[in-house]
Amino acid sequence: MKIRSITYFCNPQFPLKENILREAGDFLSKAKSAYEAAGYEVQTVRMATISFAKLLGEKHINELPKYTESFSGIMKEIGVSYAALGPALPELPRSYQVIPEAIAVDPNIFFSGVMADEQTIHMAQVKACAEIIVKCAPLDPNGFANLQFAALANVKPNAPFFPAAHHSSDEPAFGIAVECADLAVSAFEKAKTVDEGRNALVAEISKHGQVITKIAKDLRVDFKGIDFSLAPFPDDAHSLGGAVENMGVPKIGLHGSLAAAAILTDAIERADFPHLGFNGFMQPILEDSILAKRSAEGVLTVKDALMYSAVCGTGLDTVPLAGDVTADELTPLLLDLCALSLRLDKPLTARLMPVPGKKAGDATAFDFAFFANGRVMELASSPLVGALNDNSSFALNAKHPRQ
């Protein structure tokens, strides 16, 4: 298990206050040293801000690329690997339109866009997020710029995983995201029953969670908690797809996979640590060697991944799609994700990656240490018509248990 990121949350203000970023850098350096001294590998230190739409407001929203450039320069000086400048917001429609230009400024700065909040789906913003994805795809020959953007449904502040991470306060805080799919692989490798494997996983998560929390309390900045979503690394020993197959599903994507995802998410929920963010089964297709392999075989589909989102923690992540996909074709998929999120009252995101010049079934060729190459996945989608194609926002209440 590794710490994927220590994420520092702050309000850098507008105009940008350099001292706030330098305070963040000082804290992150101290925190990284503390966790490394305890034996944890810390892969990255990161910053996440309040929404750039709130920072800049309507008057200055067109200055986002310039603000991003200034932020990027200071970020490099203070040794911070990545930053998220928060989501575009429905109350400022222009905030969605300026994201592609800002993404082009620096590959290490991330953005997001709100499609749905706790009770409302904003159809105009669902479509706006689809447009961002399509416009960002050609910024890089492999469609890599979309790694920097996620469409959000019902995602609250202070989730430490990117691109969803954002803050909502003037007061600084921090959270931890871990890379721990290997704990699930080990827990079920020789388990004879679900309870045996789950209990082993709960014990390991609780053990690490308590150590991480104890260190956090000594750092004297508001600690929001840990996201123990089972983030993978692209080799079989750290594959969440491998964990599912260790549980008894011959290939992830076959029936039984949803039950396995639910069991793994349930184990995280049972574990004793301060929960933050998503905390569930994570299924980034390109970041997991087994997921990439099964998607290339056609066993794991986009619809499967969407279905698993009903019981998992994060939604659709690093999904390679055809380069000629249109915003109208992406919109129904994003709408389905929003509907799942609101009805089940859970945060979900979509990070979709159209690959220029590729069609469904073509091999991907990413040159990135955190990606496992597979094939472009087929999107079975047609543009919406009728009432569902209207730009109006509408409420969708969560399903409550029967009395």
Backbone hydrogen bonds, N-H to C=O, Kabsch-Sander energy under -0.5 kcal/mol:
donor,donor_aa,acceptor,acceptor_aa,energy
2,K,179,E,-2.1
3,I,41,E,-2.6
4,R,2,K,-0.8
4,R,177,A,-1.1
5,S,177,A,-2.3
6,I,44,T,-1.4
7,T,5,S,-0.6
7,T,175,G,-2.7
8,Y,6,I,-0.6
8,Y,46,R,-2.7
9,F,173,A,-3.3
10,C,48,A,-2.1
17,K,12,P,-2.6
18,E,16,L,-0.9
20,I,17,K,-1.0
21,L,17,K,-1.1
22,R,18,E,-2.1
23,E,19,N,-2.1
24,A,20,I,-1.7
25,G,21,L,-2.4
26,D,22,R,-2.3
27,F,23,E,-2.3
28,L,24,A,-2.8
29,S,25,G,-2.1
30,K,26,D,-1.9
31,A,27,F,-3.0
32,K,28,L,-2.6
33,S,29,S,-1.9
34,A,30,K,-2.0
35,Y,31,A,-2.2
36,E,32,K,-2.4
37,A,33,S,-2.2
38,A,34,A,-0.8
39,G,36,E,-1.6
40,Y,35,Y,-2.3
42,V,40,Y,-0.5
43,Q,3,I,-2.7
43,Q,41,E,-0.7
44,T,4,R,-0.6
46,R,6,I,-2.9
47,M,82,Y,-1.8
48,A,8,Y,-2.7
49,T,84,A,-2.4
50,I,10,C,-0.8
51,S,167,H,-0.6
52,F,85,L,-1.6
53,A,87,P,-0.7
54,K,51,S,-0.7
55,L,51,S,-2.2
56,L,52,F,-2.7
57,G,53,A,-1.9
60,H,56,L,-1.2
61,I,57,G,-1.0
63,E,60,H,-2.4
64,L,61,I,-1.6
67,Y,63,E,-2.8
68,T,64,L,-3.0
69,E,65,P,-2.1
70,S,66,K,-2.0
71,F,67,Y,-2.6
72,S,68,T,-2.7
73,G,69,E,-2.0
74,I,70,S,-1.7
75,M,71,F,-2.5
76,K,72,S,-2.0
77,E,73,G,-1.3
78,I,74,I,-1.8
79,G,76,K,-0.8
80,V,75,M,-2.0
81,S,45,V,-1.7
82,Y,45,V,-1.0
83,A,108,N,-2.0
84,A,47,M,-2.3
85,L,110,F,-2.5
86,G,165,A,-0.5
88,A,112,S,-2.3
92,L,89,L,-2.0
95,S,92,L,-2.3
96,Y,93,P,-1.5
97,Q,93,P,-0.8
98,V,94,R,-1.2
99,I,96,Y,-1.0
102,A,98,V,-1.5
103,I,99,I,-2.8
104,A,100,P,-1.5
105,V,102,A,-1.3
106,D,102,A,-0.7
106,D,103,I,-0.5
109,I,106,D,-1.5
110,F,83,A,-3.1
111,F,148,Q,-3.0
112,S,86,G,-1.3
113,G,150,A,-1.7
114,V,88,A,-2.3
115,M,152,L,-3.1
116,A,152,L,-1.3
117,D,120,T,-1.9
121,I,394,F,-2.8
122,H,115,M,-2.8
122,H,120,T,-0.5
123,M,121,I,-0.9
123,M,392,S,-0.7
124,A,391,N,-1.0
125,Q,122,H,-0.6
126,V,122,H,-2.0
127,K,123,M,-2.3
128,A,124,A,-1.6
129,C,125,Q,-2.4
130,A,126,V,-1.8
131,E,127,K,-2.1
132,I,128,A,-2.1
133,I,129,C,-2.1
134,V,130,A,-1.9
135,K,131,E,-2.6
136,C,132,I,-2.4
137,A,133,I,-1.5
139,L,136,C,-1.9
140,D,137,A,-1.1
143,G,140,D,-2.1
146,N,143,G,-1.4
147,L,144,F,-2.0
148,Q,145,A,-1.9
149,F,146,N,-1.4
150,A,111,F,-1.1
151,A,350,A,-2.5
152,L,113,G,-3.1
153,A,348,L,-2.4
154,N,116,A,-2.9
156,K,154,N,-0.6
158,N,166,H,-3.7
159,A,156,K,-0.7
165,A,161,F,-1.0
167,H,49,T,-2.0
173,A,9,F,-1.7
174,F,222,D,-2.3
175,G,7,T,-2.2
176,I,225,G,-2.1
177,A,5,S,-2.6
178,V,227,D,-1.7
179,E,2,K,-3.0
180,C,178,V,-0.6
181,A,231,A,-2.0
183,L,180,C,-1.4
184,A,180,C,-0.8
185,V,181,A,-2.1
186,S,182,D,-2.5
187,A,183,L,-2.2
188,F,184,A,-1.7
189,E,185,V,-0.6
189,E,186,S,-0.6
190,K,186,S,-0.5
197,G,193,T,-2.0
198,R,194,V,-3.1
199,N,195,D,-2.8
200,A,196,E,-1.7
201,L,197,G,-2.1
202,V,198,R,-3.0
203,A,199,N,-2.2
204,E,200,A,-2.0
205,I,201,L,-2.6
206,S,202,V,-2.6
207,K,203,A,-2.2
208,H,204,E,-2.3
209,G,205,I,-2.8
210,Q,206,S,-2.2
211,V,207,K,-1.6
212,I,208,H,-2.7
213,T,209,G,-2.0
214,K,210,Q,-2.1
215,I,211,V,-2.0
216,A,212,I,-2.0
217,K,213,T,-2.0
218,D,214,K,-0.6
218,D,215,I,-1.1
219,L,216,A,-1.7
222,D,172,P,-0.5
224,K,174,F,-2.9
224,K,222,D,-0.6
225,G,174,F,-0.6
226,I,274,P,-3.1
227,D,176,I,-2.9
228,F,226,I,-0.7
230,L,280,G,-1.7
231,A,178,V,-0.6
231,A,229,S,-2.9
233,F,238,H,-1.8
235,D,233,F,-3.0
238,H,235,D,-1.7
239,S,236,D,-1.2
240,L,238,H,-0.5
243,A,239,S,-1.6
244,V,240,L,-2.2
245,E,241,G,-2.0
246,N,242,G,-2.2
247,M,243,A,-1.3
248,G,244,V,-0.5
248,G,245,E,-0.8
249,V,244,V,-1.4
253,G,254,L,-0.7
254,L,251,K,-2.2
257,S,254,L,-1.8
260,A,256,G,-2.1
261,A,257,S,-2.5
262,A,258,L,-2.3
263,I,259,A,-2.3
264,L,260,A,-2.4
265,T,261,A,-2.2
266,D,262,A,-2.4
267,A,263,I,-1.9
268,I,264,L,-1.5
269,E,265,T,-2.1
270,R,266,D,-1.8
271,A,267,A,-1.1
273,F,271,A,-1.0
275,H,273,F,-0.8
276,L,226,I,-1.7
285,I,283,Q,-0.9
285,I,317,D,-1.9
286,L,318,T,-1.0
287,E,284,P,-1.0
288,D,284,P,-0.5
288,D,285,I,-0.7
292,A,288,D,-2.8
293,K,289,S,-1.9
294,R,290,I,-2.9
295,S,291,L,-2.4
296,A,292,A,-2.0
297,E,293,K,-1.7
298,G,294,R,-0.6
298,G,295,S,-0.7
299,V,294,R,-1.8
300,L,294,R,-1.4
301,T,299,V,-0.6
302,V,378,E,-0.5
305,A,301,T,-2.2
306,L,302,V,-2.3
307,M,303,K,-2.5
308,Y,304,D,-2.7
309,S,305,A,-1.0
310,A,307,M,-1.7
311,V,308,Y,-1.8
312,C,308,Y,-1.2
313,G,281,F,-1.8
314,T,281,F,-0.9
316,L,349,T,-2.1
317,D,283,Q,-0.7
319,V,351,R,-1.6
321,L,353,M,-1.8
322,A,377,M,-0.5
323,G,355,V,-0.8
323,G,358,K,-2.5
324,D,358,K,-0.5
325,V,322,A,-1.5
330,L,326,T,-1.7
331,T,327,A,-2.0
333,L,329,E,-0.5
334,L,330,L,-2.1
335,L,331,T,-2.6
336,D,332,P,-2.3
337,L,333,L,-2.0
338,C,334,L,-2.1
339,A,335,L,-2.4
340,L,336,D,-2.3
341,S,337,L,-2.3
342,L,338,C,-2.5
343,R,339,A,-2.4
344,L,340,L,-2.1
345,D,341,S,-0.6
346,K,341,S,-2.2
348,L,153,A,-2.3
349,T,314,T,-2.9
350,A,151,A,-1.9
351,R,316,L,-2.0
352,L,350,A,-0.5
353,M,319,V,-3.0
355,V,321,L,-2.6
358,K,355,V,-2.1
361,G,376,V,-2.5
362,D,359,K,-2.5
364,T,374,G,-2.3
368,F,366,F,-0.7
371,F,368,F,-2.1
372,A,286,L,-3.8
376,V,362,D,-3.0
377,M,320,P,-2.9
380,A,378,E,-0.7
381,S,379,L,-1.5
388,L,385,V,-0.7
389,N,386,G,-1.5
390,D,387,A,-1.5
394,F,121,I,-2.2
396,L,119,Q,-2.6
399,K,343,R,-3.0
400,H,398,A,-0.5
